[in-house]
Amino acid sequence: MIFQKIKASLTIEAVVKFYGVKFTRGKAICPLHGEKTPSFVVYNKNQTWQCMGCKQGGDIINFVSKLFGLKNIDAVKKLDYDFKLGLIGEKPSKEELLRFKQQQEAREHEREQQKLKEEKYFRLWEVFAEYDKIRIANMPENKNERPNDLLIHVCEMVDIYWEQILNYKGVT
């Protein structure tokens, strides 16, 4: 019964925005996994959410449960407390509030680490691409010509960056 009351009292859009999801042209970066292209959408008509990237979705309770790593009943308590609905009649204990906060901080730390990892990966690609342009521009026109020192250095760097990219993605 309390689950229905919570769902009836809140909209999916209000809940996801409250917890920091920012939309651009109807889509957002999914808060549940690292991504560069927004694939998180809300459906106001049936009060659900869906991420095309991680293939997860559900209602407001499911969203809060997944976002903070909570059981559904704890997600209901958190929603009731955060939105000051007063439907449950009891305030979460100090331990529960501390746990909610720790879980939120852990999730934010995890997202930040994923973002840094993705930025490093894309920077590796940028550097690799620059070295590869230099390599191509400095290739000898004649097969019998000896490569210049810059080309030798750049080829070594291309190999190093390529290996780092493959290691980053777990290929090697």
N, C-alpha and C positions, 0 to 999 in steps of 0.2 A: 504494500500500500504506500509506504513512504517513497519507494522508487517512482511510482506514478506521480506523487505530489511534487517531487523534485523536478521531474520531467515537465510537468504542467506549469511549473513556476518559472522556468528558465527557457531561453532559446539557445539553440546550438551556436548561433552566431555570437551571442553575448558571452557564452562560456569560453569559446576558443579565443575570442579577442581579450577577455579578461586575463587569460593565462598567457598572453603575449604573442599570439599568432597574428601576423600582419598580412593583409591581403592586398594584392595588386591585380587588377582586372579579374577578380573573382577567384583567384588561386593564391596559395601561400606556400612557403617553404614548410615542409612537414616537420613538426617539432619532435617527431619520434625517431627520425633517422637523418643522417647527413645527406643533403642533396643540393645541387646548384640551381636546378630548374624547378620552379614551383609545380607541385602535383597534388597538393592538399586542397580539397574543396569541401564546402558545406552545402547541404541541401535543406533550405529553410522549409520547403513544403512538407517533408517528412521528418524534419529535425534530426538529420543524421550527418555524418562526415565520412569522407573516403579519401585515402591516399593512393594514387595510382602508382606511386613509386614502391612503397613497402606493402601494398595490397592489404592494408588494414582499414577498418572502418567501424562505425557503430553509432551509438547515441551519446548523449552528454555524459552519462555515467561511465560508459565504456571509454570515452575520451579521457576523462580525468583519471580513471583507473590505469590506463596505459601510460599516460603522461607522467604520472607520479609513482607508478609501480605499486598501486594499492589494490586491495580487494575491493569488490564492488560496494560493500557496506561502508568501508572507509572512504571511498570516493563520494558516497552520498553524504557522509558526515562532513567531509571537506567542502563540498558544494554548499551545504546548509550553512556552515560556518562562514565561508568566504563571501557568500552573497547575503549573509545576515537574514536568512529566511525564517529561522525559528521554528521550522517544521518538526524537528526532532525533539526539541524541548530540553536537550542537554548539550552543553558545550563540550567540545572535545577536551580530553584531559591534557595536562601540560605535556605528558609523554607523547600523546598523539600529535599535538601541535609541533613538538620538537621533531618527531619522526617525519611529519609532513614537510617541515622546513628542510630537514636533512636530505630527504628524497628529492625535493625540488632543487636544492643546491647540487646534488650529485648529478641530476639530469642536466642541469645547465652546464656543469663542468664537462660532462660527457659530450654535449653538443658543441661546446667551445673547442674541445680537443679534436672532434671530428672536423670542425671547420678549419682548424689550423692544419690538420693532416691533408685535407683537400686543397688548401691554398699552397702547401708545399708541393703537392703532386702537380698542380697546374704550373707552378713556378719552374719545376723540373722540366716540364714540357716546353715552356717558353725558352729556357736556356738551351735545351736540346735543339729546338728549332733554329735559334740564332746561330749556334755552332754549325748546324747542318747547312745553313745558307752560306756561311763563310767557307765551309768545306767545298761546296759546289762551285762557288765563285773562284776558288783558288786551285781547282783541278787543272793539271797540265793538259794542254790541248793535244799534245802528242804523247802516245803511250810510252815512248822511249825517253821522255823527259823525266828527270828526277824531281819528285815533289819538293817544294820549298819547305823550310822549317815551320812556317806558320801552318801549312796544310798538315804536316805530320802532327803538330801539337793539337790542332783542331780535331783531327781524326781520333786521336787518343781521348780527347774530351768528349766527343760524341759517343764513343764506346762507354766511357765512364757514366755519362748521364743516361744513356740507354739502359745500362745495367741497373742504375738506381731506380729508374722508372719501372723496370720489370720486377725488381725486388720489392718495390713499394706495393705493387699489385699482387705480389705473391706468386709470380710466374716462375721465378727461379728459386 
